[in-house]
Amino acid sequence: MTAIGLARSWLYAPGHRPDLVRKALEGPADAVVVDLEDAVPPAQKEQARDAVVAICDTAADRVWVRINASGTKWADGDAAALSGSPPAGVRVPKAEDPATVAALAERTGLPLQLLIESARGLRRVFELAECHPLVAGVSPGEADLAADLRIRDRRELAWARARIVTANRAAGLPSPVASVWTDLSDTAGLAEDSAALRDAGFFGRSVIHPSQIAPVHRAFTPDRDEVQRARALLDALDVAGDSSTWVDDRGRFVDPAVVAGARWVAELADTLRDLPDDHDEPAGARPGRSNP
């Protein structure tokens, strides 16, 4: 399950460490992002690229690859290598220019997940989201973005996140994937922040350690009560027939927007296989969740 809008956890693994990539693929992450960029020292870029090609030959459906940014001396070789041994998709760092992104899509023929990591990219995010049919999603790379904007408190990125969410949905794309949580020791903070981002329009999150997968999955998996409410509403829709609005048996006004939310929850539940029981969910892990 590696599609944007369905995968909850996107686990990074360094491309020059095939042992860690294999371990990531054996674990519970919904998607594995093999990194050719920041995690790989310059002297090992070629080695990492060769390793990624070998991995894609055996596990392409579970692997996305983060390539080196356009303008670096490795970008052309990355694109050429992935065109011959395609993964499920490509993460494109520091996306700024729609024409460059469109050219990469044409060259690789692969779905692209664009990372917005600069003021220039944020300014053109609506164009980037619509520049080519193979653009599958646009997400923030918050460490770089905050640095470029000179934002010290990443909570102040709320307006930038909202812009990225809007660009995705305006282009008919799935909800964007949230950026990494860098404090590995603070799983409570990760759970709280993931729930807040979920409620702000994100779905799924990049993670940098397997210990972060479980709280991220909890945040982006609908609980059983939520699924039951959604399915009950859809059952009521069958009874209501063609009525565009009605009041359900709980006294709630229902319109097409409410139905669309319920349908999305039900479809997501049908896709996921590890819906938690109520006792599996830590208290406070799902603040602010509204009914579908």
HELIX and SHEET records of a PDB file:
HELIX    1   1 PRO A   18  GLU A   26  1                                   9    
HELIX    2   2 PRO A   42  GLN A   44  5                                   3    
HELIX    3   3 LYS A   45  ALA A   59  1                                  15    
HELIX    4   4 ALA A   60  ARG A   62  5                                   3    
HELIX    5   5 ALA A   75  GLY A   84  1                                  10    
HELIX    6   6 PRO A   98  THR A  108  1                                  11    
HELIX    7   7 ALA A  119  ARG A  123  1                                   5    
HELIX    8   8 VAL A  125  ALA A  129  1                                   5    
HELIX    9   9 GLU A  142  LEU A  149  1                                   8    
HELIX   10  10 ARG A  154  LEU A  157  5                                   4    
HELIX   11  11 ALA A  158  ALA A  170  1                                  13    
HELIX   12  12 THR A  187  ASP A  199  1                                  13    
HELIX   13  13 PRO A  210  GLN A  212  5                                   3    
HELIX   14  14 ILE A  213  PHE A  220  1                                   8    
HELIX   15  15 ARG A  224  ALA A  240  1                                  17    
HELIX   16  16 PRO A  256  THR A  271  1                                  16    
HELIX   17  17 ASP A  278  ASP A  280  5                                   3    
SHEET    1   A 7 VAL A 135  PRO A 140  0                                        
SHEET    2   A 7 LEU A 112  ILE A 116  1                                        
SHEET    3   A 7 GLY A  89  VAL A  92  1                                        
SHEET    4   A 7 VAL A  63  ARG A  66  1                                        
SHEET    5   A 7 ALA A  31  ASP A  35  1                                        
SHEET    6   A 7 SER A   9  PRO A  14  1                                        
SHEET    7   A 7 ARG A 205  VAL A 207  1                                        
SHEET    1   B 2 TRP A 246  VAL A 247  0                                        
SHEET    2   B 2 PHE A 253  VAL A 254 -1                                        
END                                                                             
